[in-house]
Amino acid sequence: MNIIEITNMSMQYRLQKERITSLKEYMIKLVQGKLQTNKFWVLKNINVNILKNESLALFGHNGAGKSTLLKIIAGVANPTKGKIVVKGSIVPLINLGVGFDMDLTAHENIYISCAVLGFSKKEIQKKYDRIVEFAEVKNFLDVPLKNFSSGMTSKLGFAVASDSPADIFIVDEVLSVGDVKFQAKCRDRIQDIRKSGTTFIFVTHDANSAVNMCQKGLWLEHGCMIKYGDVDEVSRAYAESMNN
């Protein structure tokens, strides 16, 4: 059964040609028909089917369209053309720590973040110690997050998000979180989630990690599909292009 179906999907962005400094100026130009924009296609005619329990690795240089594709799959953006069907709940492991209140403590943020994800107080209490242990913040629970380093905040964000069950996980370069030891913990956590039957979409420039975690690969450049299929073949082709 397909859990994600993307058919002839394209996404167009519009960029203003001139600098507008106020909402009033923007509205005047809009009403007068003088608002000039440049149009460009960030994704072009994407066709992808991902099965339940299957994992997809996304390859491509910066600006290839990977982040836009993830936003559309996550429901944050809508495509300009084509169709996308997503069946199941999604947890995005992207921009870890976004949504935290930096004036609140780690303890408070764990409860609030889990509540936002739909967990009851009883469910949060069951997973609380597990999150604290994984994030390695036991000695900093009463410290406001504004006093945390960016690495500590990302660790806490990963611990909270990865402890939330979902049908689909979107993983965008989060394996660079923390030191080498913590990165290994993240890989093990992701492998455990994947083995439980969760579908993964994994963005990385590390071909070895992609091959170890995914069955399929998609290589994007300038919004176009260069290669799609077996992850070994796609990663090999992408690596060869990088070397050349």
N, C-alpha and C positions, 0 to 999 in steps of 0.2 A: 504494500500500500504506500502510495506517495504521500509524504507528510508536507512536502513543499513542491509546488508546481509553478514554474515560471515560464510563460509562453509569450514569445515575441515582444518582450518588455524593453522599453526605452525610457530614458529620463533626460529631460531637457532643463537646463538652468538658464536664468536670465541675469546678466550683470549690467548695472547701470553704466552708461558711457561717461556721465558727468557726476561730479560730487554734489550731493544734496545735503544741506546741513540742518534741515528742520522738517518736521512733519507737514507744516503749512506749505513750504515750498514744494514738497513732494505732491501734495494733494492738488495744488494749483497746476503744476505741470501735467499731472494725470488727467485732470478735467479738461485742460486745454489741448490734450493730445500731444504734448511736447516732451513726454518722458521717453528718452531714448535708451534702449538697452541692446546689449549684444546677446545673442542666443548661441548656446553650444550644447551638444549632446554629450552628457557625461557617461551614459550607458546606451548601447545601441543593439537592439534586436537580441536580447539575452534569452536563451532557452535552456532551462535546467530542471531536472526532476530529481528530488532526493527522497529516497525511501525511508520509512521508519527504521530506526536503529542504524542508519547509514551516516557516515561522516564525510564532509566535504572540506577540502583544503583550498583556500583562495591564494593564488599567486599573482604578483604584478608589482611594478614599480609604484612609487608615490604618484598619485594622480591618475592611477589606472581605472578607478571607479569602484574599488573594493569597499570603501567605507559607505559610499552611496548605496551599494547593493545591500549591505548589512542594515542600513537604516530602513530600506524598503521592506526587507524581510521582517524586521522588528516592528513594522507598522508605524515608524516615526515619520516616514515620507511616503507619498503616493506616486506611482510611476506616471509619466506623461502618456505613454502608449502601452498597449499590451495588457497582460493579465498576470496576477500572482495570487495563488491560493495557499494559505498556511493553515495546517490543521494541528492544533495543539497549543499549549502554553509555551512561552519563551522567557528565558532568563539571559539577558545580555551581559557578558563579562567584558564590558567596554567602559573606559573612563572610570576606573575603580574609585569609589569614594564619592562620586557625584551624587548629590542628594543628602550627604551628611551635613549636619549643622555644626559648624566649626566651634561655636561657643559652648556646645554641650560636651559632656564627657563621653569617653568610649562606651561606658556602660549604658548611658542614655541613648546613644546613637544605635547601639545594637538593638535595643528594644524598639525604638522608633522605626528603624529600617525594616526589621522583621515584621512589624505591624503593617507597614505600608505594603509589604509583599503578601499580606493576607493571613499571617499566622496569628493565632490566638495567644493570649498571655501564657496559657498552659503549654502550648507548643513551643513558645519562645524559651520558657524555663527549661524545657527538655534539651534544647539545642544550645543553650547559652554557654555552658562550660566547654562544649565542643568547639564553638566559634572562638572563644577566648584562648583556648589552648592552641588552636591552629594558627591564629593571628599573632600569637606570642606577645600578648598585651596584658597578661595577668597583673603585672606590677604597675600598670598605667591606666587602670579602669576608671579612676576618679580624676584623670587629667583631661582637660578640655582638648579637643582635637586640634585647635589652633596652635597648640604647643607640640603637636606631633610633627615628625618629619614627613615628607611626601611619601617616603617608602613605607613608614608605619601605617599611614592612612590607607595606602593601596593594599597593604597586607590585610587590614581589617575589612576593607571593601571586598576583597577576594573571598575572605573567610565567610562573610555574610552571604554573598551572592551564590557561591558554590555550594552552600549548604541548603539551598532552596530547590526542591524537586521541580522539574519541568520536562516537557516533551522535547524541547529544543534548547540547546545552549549555543550562544554566539560568543566565540572567544577571539578577541582582537588583540594580539600581541601582549597578552597579560603575563606570559611566562618570563618577562623581564623584570617582574616584581621582586624586590628584595635581593638578598645575596644568593650565592649559588646553592646553598643548602635549602633556602626557602623555595627557590625555583624548582628544585627537585620535588619538594612537597607538593607544589602546585601541579607538576606533571603527574605525580601519583594520584592526586585527587581527581584530576581530569580523566585519567585512565579508569579509575574506579567508577566515575559517573558514566563514562562511555560504555563500560562493560555491563552496566545496569540496564542498557537498552535505550539510552538517551541519544537523540540525534545531535551531531555537532557540526557547526560551521566554524572553521578554524583559519584565521588569517596569520600568516607567518612568512618570514624570509628564510627560515631554517628548514631546508628540504628534509633533513633527517627527522625532525619532530613531526612534520606533516605526514611523512610515509609511515611513521610509527603509530600515528593516531587516526589516520583517515583511510578510506577506501577509494574515494574519488577526488579528483583535482580539477580546478578551473583556473585557467590562466587568462587574465584580463590585461589589455594594454589599450590606453586611450578610449576606454569604454567598450571595446570590442572583445569578443571571445576569440582568443588565439588557439586554445586547445582545451578540450574537455573530455574527461574519461578516467581511466585507471590512474591512480595517484602516482604510481611509479613512473609511468610514461610522461605524465604532465610535469612532474618535478624534474625529471631528467631533461626534458626539452627546455624548461625554464632555466635550469642551471647552465645549460649549454649557451643559451642566449646571454646570460649574465657574464659568462667567461669570454664571450666574443665581443 
